[in-house]
Amino acid sequence: MSQIISIILVLNLCFAGGTILVILHGMYISKKTRALDMDSIHNLEKRNISDGPKSQF
């Protein structure tokens, strides 16, 4: 019985570790490899200012 519980705990720890790695990869690692295009950011800010406030619905 204790072997089954330890197997379940090990699998749970592996799943949790994999989930954390996927989240960290999405947050940090993939953003570092992509270069930011400053022109597109500037155009996006200018477009948001010129649009004015909009209703969300």
N, C-alpha and C positions, 0 to 999 in steps of 0.2 A: 504493500500500500504506500509506503513512504517513497519507493522508487517512482511510482506513478506521479506523486506530488512533486518530486524533484524534477522529473522530466517536464511537467507542465510549467514549473517555475522557470526552468532554463529556456524553454520555448517562449515564454512570456517576456523574459529579459531580452532575448534576441529580437523579438518583434518590436519591443520598445526602443531598443538601440537603432534598429533600422528606420523606424519612424523619425527619430531624432535626427539621424543623418540626412534623411530626405528633406526634412524641414530646414536644416542648416544649409543644405545645398541650394534649396530654392531661395533662401533669404540672402546668402552671402556669396557663395562660390560662383553661381551663374551670373550674378550682377557684376563681379569683378572682371569677368572675361569679356563682357560686352562694353564697348566704348560708348560713352555718352555723346550724343550729337547735340552740341550746344545751340546750333541754329534752330533745330526742331523744338527745343525747349523754349527758346525765346519766342518763336512763332506761336507756340501753344499758349504762352502767357499773354501775348498780345491779343490773341483771339478770345481768350477768356475775359479779358478786360473789355474788349469792344462789344462782346455779346450782352453784357449787363446781367442783372439778376434774372433768373428764370424760375419758373415754378417746377417743382420736382415731380409733379403729377401730370 
